[in-house]
Amino acid sequence: MGGALAQTGKALDARPVAVVSTPHKAQRAAAARAYAITDLSTRDLHQAVAEATGRRGGGCRPGSRGRCTAG
């Protein structure tokens, strides 16, 4: 589902930021042509989103497990 969403976002002139949990999933996100990829096993989510969006944020808020959810 994530790859399809990344491709749909790009078709709508969005800059999808893929959030993955493993290096293998990061490779799949790159193949789907995500604008930016954040691997939670190696990076802080909030810092990565800030960098990918020029510090404007990505409309995210902490979820129940401390992860970013759409907001």
QUIKA-V811912 format. One record per residue. N is the residue number from 1. RES is the residue in three letters. SS is DSSP state (H for helix, E for strand, C for the rest). Layout:
BEGIN
n={N/N}
res={RES/RES}
ss={SS/SS}
END
This chain:
BEGIN
n={1/2/3/4/5/6/7/8/9/10/11/12/13/14/15/16/17/18/19/20/21/22/23/24/25/26/27/28/29/30/31/32/33/34/35/36/37/38/39/40/41/42/43/44/45/46/47/48/49/50/51/52/53/54/55/56/57/58/59/60/61/62/63/64/65/66/67/68/69/70/71}
res={MET/GLY/GLY/ALA/LEU/ALA/GLN/THR/GLY/LYS/ALA/LEU/ASP/ALA/ARG/PRO/VAL/ALA/VAL/VAL/SER/THR/PRO/HIS/LYS/ALA/GLN/ARG/ALA/ALA/ALA/ALA/ARG/ALA/TYR/ALA/ILE/THR/ASP/LEU/SER/THR/ARG/ASP/LEU/HIS/GLN/ALA/VAL/ALA/GLU/ALA/THR/GLY/ARG/ARG/GLY/GLY/GLY/CYS/ARG/PRO/GLY/SER/ARG/GLY/ARG/CYS/THR/ALA/GLY}
ss={C/H/H/H/H/H/H/H/H/H/H/C/C/C/C/C/E/E/E/E/C/C/H/H/H/H/H/H/H/H/H/C/C/C/C/E/E/E/E/C/C/C/C/C/H/H/H/H/H/H/H/H/C/C/C/C/C/C/C/E/E/E/C/C/C/C/C/E/E/E/C}
END
